[in-house]
Amino acid sequence: MQKTTMALAFTLLLAGMAATTQPAFTAQPVLTGEICDSRVHQLTTQIQWYDNLHKAESEAQKEGKLIFWMHMLGHIDGAT
């Protein structure tokens, strides 16, 4: 009887904890194509992109900056 009572109490405790636990994060809504297009345009126009790694290295060394290198297939504007 004591084991059954302990098991029931433990089960009720877990059920109570599960009912009061909040999710770790709230999912963001899916963005529309218009918003995504606007953000890609903003990204691609505000950053000076180099298509030559050696030139980027030279400029970065002159300005004391780091290089972010991204290698991808297709076009960054989504027109792959």
Order of alpha helices (4+ residues) and beta strands (2+ residues): alpha-alpha-alpha
